[in-house]
Amino acid sequence: MAWSKAWPEAIGMYPRGLARSPESDLRPIWQTRRGELHDRDLAFFDAMMGWLREHHCIDEQRVFSMGFSNGAMLTSLLSCERPRDIAGFAMVAGSTTCSPAAAKPAIIIHGLADPSVRYERGVAMAQEWTTRNGCTASPGTGTAACSAATSCSAPVVLCTHAGGHVYEPQFTKDIID
């Protein structure tokens, strides 16, 4: 399901990471830790937010970040470094790279059979958010379903699927819902 169809009134931005360095593998990759790559992607995020504020009437309380794989790790970094700019986070097939700086709604989607980012790393990310959001119990794990943590200051949902390192169209609906 395309974002524009699932949430037509939203402004979607789909940036792409740069190569780690001109001498290295030229595959795009995002910064995942503070200080890495001279914080180029945090600076890019700040510039992107500045452009949005200048060119669009945006609701500052409804800015969200979503990422898949390495993009999920950038989203995790943004949760630590730019919590004032983002209202909630969605991370698919990623892992935590820091401890979230503020309680925010978070949805983590991860496959039981993910060979690239093991399922346990997704569970650890859900635990980080459970702690940050002051939940009394973590979301359920190990079965293909969505489960919410309980009694949180902001919701934490872990959606587990049987698959591997994939982004399925249904995930878009799960995130928006």
LOKEKOL-429868 format. One record per residue (C-alpha): residue number from 1; chain; x, y, z. Coordinates in pm, 1 decimal, always signed. Example, Ala and Ser with C-alpha at 12.3 -4.5 7.8 and 13.67 -1.06 7.14 Angstrom:
2
- num	cadena	u	v	w
- 1	A	+1230.0	-450.0	+780.0
- 2	A	+1367.0	-106.0	+714.0
This chain:
177
- num	cadena	u	v	w
- 1	A	+0.0	+0.0	+0.0
- 2	A	+145.8	+336.0	-102.7
- 3	A	+176.3	+606.0	+164.3
- 4	A	-3.5	+860.2	-55.7
- 5	A	-307.4	+630.5	-81.3
- 6	A	-307.1	+531.5	+284.1
- 7	A	-266.2	+886.5	+416.8
- 8	A	-346.8	+1131.4	+132.3
- 9	A	-335.8	+1448.5	+344.2
- 10	A	+19.3	+1378.5	+461.9
- 11	A	+334.1	+1520.1	+305.5
- 12	A	+573.7	+1232.2	+245.9
- 13	A	+947.2	+1273.7	+202.7
- 14	A	+1159.9	+982.7	+85.8
- 15	A	+1526.1	+1076.3	+119.3
- 16	A	+1804.8	+839.4	+25.8
- 17	A	+2133.8	+801.2	+206.5
- 18	A	+2472.5	+867.7	+50.0
- 19	A	+2765.8	+632.1	+9.5
- 20	A	+2975.9	+595.5	+323.3
- 21	A	+3271.3	+748.2	+135.4
- 22	A	+3373.4	+790.5	-229.7
- 23	A	+3645.2	+527.2	-185.3
- 24	A	+3412.0	+269.9	-29.2
- 25	A	+3119.0	+71.2	-154.8
- 26	A	+2887.5	+320.0	-324.5
- 27	A	+2566.3	+174.5	-178.4
- 28	A	+2361.9	+437.0	+3.7
- 29	A	+2377.4	+418.7	+380.8
- 30	A	+2252.2	+634.4	+667.7
- 31	A	+2438.7	+748.5	+973.2
- 32	A	+2334.2	+535.0	+1272.8
- 33	A	+2526.6	+689.9	+1565.1
- 34	A	+2596.3	+1042.2	+1686.3
- 35	A	+2929.3	+1162.8	+1546.2
- 36	A	+2940.9	+899.8	+1272.1
- 37	A	+3004.4	+1038.0	+920.0
- 38	A	+3054.4	+1383.7	+1075.0
- 39	A	+2680.3	+1391.0	+1160.9
- 40	A	+2605.1	+1452.9	+793.8
- 41	A	+2261.5	+1289.0	+811.0
- 42	A	+2156.0	+1480.7	+1122.7
- 43	A	+2255.3	+1799.8	+937.9
- 44	A	+2059.7	+1679.0	+634.3
- 45	A	+1753.8	+1611.1	+853.1
- 46	A	+1779.9	+1963.6	+998.7
- 47	A	+1801.6	+2111.3	+647.5
- 48	A	+1507.6	+1900.1	+529.6
- 49	A	+1295.9	+2016.0	+825.2
- 50	A	+1396.0	+2377.2	+753.1
- 51	A	+1289.4	+2336.8	+390.5
- 52	A	+955.9	+2184.7	+495.6
- 53	A	+886.9	+2468.7	+739.5
- 54	A	+973.5	+2727.6	+475.0
- 55	A	+775.7	+2575.3	+186.1
- 56	A	+479.6	+2402.5	+351.9
- 57	A	+234.7	+2467.8	+629.3
- 58	A	+315.9	+2171.2	+850.5
- 59	A	+167.5	+2066.6	+1181.6
- 60	A	+475.3	+2053.0	+1404.5
- 61	A	+290.4	+1809.5	+1635.3
- 62	A	+240.2	+1557.6	+1352.0
- 63	A	+587.8	+1503.8	+1208.1
- 64	A	+681.4	+1134.7	+1207.5
- 65	A	+986.7	+936.4	+1107.7
- 66	A	+975.3	+587.7	+955.4
- 67	A	+1260.3	+377.9	+830.7
- 68	A	+1332.3	+29.5	+701.2
- 69	A	+1657.8	-154.4	+779.3
- 70	A	+1940.3	+102.8	+786.4
- 71	A	+1669.8	+370.7	+762.8
- 72	A	+1517.3	+227.6	+1082.4
- 73	A	+1853.5	+278.5	+1250.4
- 74	A	+1855.1	+641.3	+1131.4
- 75	A	+1503.8	+675.1	+1272.8
- 76	A	+1634.9	+534.4	+1600.9
- 77	A	+1913.9	+794.7	+1596.3
- 78	A	+1659.3	+1070.7	+1530.4
- 79	A	+1461.7	+951.6	+1834.4
- 80	A	+1769.1	+1023.7	+2045.4
- 81	A	+1903.0	+1334.5	+1874.1
- 82	A	+1590.0	+1512.2	+1743.0
- 83	A	+1299.8	+1414.4	+1973.2
- 84	A	+1161.4	+1770.7	+1975.1
- 85	A	+1116.3	+1761.0	+1597.2
- 86	A	+933.7	+1429.7	+1569.2
- 87	A	+603.2	+1320.6	+1724.6
- 88	A	+646.8	+944.8	+1678.2
- 89	A	+865.7	+676.1	+1529.4
- 90	A	+820.6	+361.4	+1318.3
- 91	A	+1110.3	+123.0	+1267.1
- 92	A	+1094.0	-181.3	+1039.6
- 93	A	+1367.5	-447.7	+1042.4
- 94	A	+1613.7	-230.8	+1230.4
- 95	A	+1777.0	-209.4	+1568.9
- 96	A	+1831.1	+49.0	+1834.8
- 97	A	+2146.5	+257.4	+1813.2
- 98	A	+2094.9	+462.2	+2130.3
- 99	A	+1847.3	+501.4	+2413.6
- 100	A	+1546.3	+716.3	+2307.8
- 101	A	+1564.8	+1066.5	+2454.2
- 102	A	+1194.1	+1123.0	+2521.0
- 103	A	+874.0	+924.6	+2554.5
- 104	A	+708.2	+911.5	+2211.7
- 105	A	+474.4	+672.8	+2030.2
- 106	A	+677.9	+395.9	+1868.6
- 107	A	+595.7	+101.6	+1645.8
- 108	A	+855.9	-163.6	+1578.3
- 109	A	+797.2	-419.6	+1301.8
- 110	A	+1031.3	-715.6	+1275.1
- 111	A	+1043.3	-1060.1	+1118.2
- 112	A	+1109.3	-1376.5	+1314.3
- 113	A	+1323.3	-1507.3	+1027.3
- 114	A	+1522.4	-1188.8	+957.1
- 115	A	+1878.5	-1300.7	+869.8
- 116	A	+2013.8	-944.0	+841.3
- 117	A	+1893.6	-793.1	+1169.0
- 118	A	+1804.8	-1072.4	+1407.1
- 119	A	+1461.6	-1066.8	+1569.2
- 120	A	+1620.0	-1030.2	+1913.8
- 121	A	+1752.8	-687.8	+1810.8
- 122	A	+1397.7	-577.7	+1724.2
- 123	A	+1280.6	-704.5	+2062.8
- 124	A	+1563.2	-509.8	+2230.6
- 125	A	+1444.4	-196.9	+2049.0
- 126	A	+1090.5	-254.5	+2177.2
- 127	A	+1234.0	-293.5	+2528.5
- 128	A	+1423.8	+37.9	+2498.2
- 129	A	+1098.0	+213.2	+2407.5
- 130	A	+908.2	+29.1	+2682.9
- 131	A	+1157.4	+162.0	+2936.6
- 132	A	+1161.4	+516.1	+2792.8
- 133	A	+780.4	+533.4	+2777.6
- 134	A	+741.2	+410.5	+3134.8
- 135	A	+535.8	+104.1	+3042.9
- 136	A	+451.5	-152.9	+3308.3
- 137	A	+495.4	-446.6	+3068.5
- 138	A	+666.1	-495.9	+2732.4
- 139	A	+475.4	-598.5	+2418.9
- 140	A	+440.9	-971.6	+2362.7
- 141	A	+706.5	-1135.2	+2145.9
- 142	A	+760.9	-1445.8	+1942.0
- 143	A	+425.8	-1478.2	+1765.5
- 144	A	+319.6	-1328.1	+1434.2
- 145	A	+92.4	-1049.3	+1558.4
- 146	A	+97.1	-691.4	+1684.0
- 147	A	+117.5	-645.3	+2059.2
- 148	A	+114.9	-327.0	+2265.5
- 149	A	+306.9	-258.6	+2583.7
- 150	A	+80.9	-174.2	+2877.2
- 151	A	+25.9	+139.2	+3084.9
- 152	A	+265.7	+361.1	+2888.6
- 153	A	+300.0	+739.6	+2877.5
- 154	A	+310.1	+695.4	+2496.4
- 155	A	+219.6	+376.6	+2305.5
- 156	A	+475.4	+112.8	+2216.4
- 157	A	+370.9	-155.2	+1966.1
- 158	A	+575.3	-449.6	+1842.6
- 159	A	+444.9	-615.8	+1527.2
- 160	A	+607.6	-951.0	+1463.1
- 161	A	+574.8	-1130.0	+1130.0
- 162	A	+694.3	-1471.9	+1020.3
- 163	A	+907.6	-1338.1	+733.5
- 164	A	+1260.1	-1213.0	+695.8
- 165	A	+1423.5	-879.8	+615.1
- 166	A	+1134.0	-734.7	+415.6
- 167	A	+896.8	-440.3	+397.5
- 168	A	+547.6	-566.6	+318.6
- 169	A	+270.3	-334.1	+190.3
- 170	A	+59.9	-413.5	+501.0
- 171	A	+324.5	-249.4	+720.7
- 172	A	+230.3	+92.6	+583.7
- 173	A	-126.0	+50.2	+707.7
- 174	A	-5.7	-84.6	+1043.8
- 175	A	+219.2	+220.0	+1090.0
- 176	A	-44.2	+476.1	+991.3
- 177	A	-310.6	+311.4	+1206.2
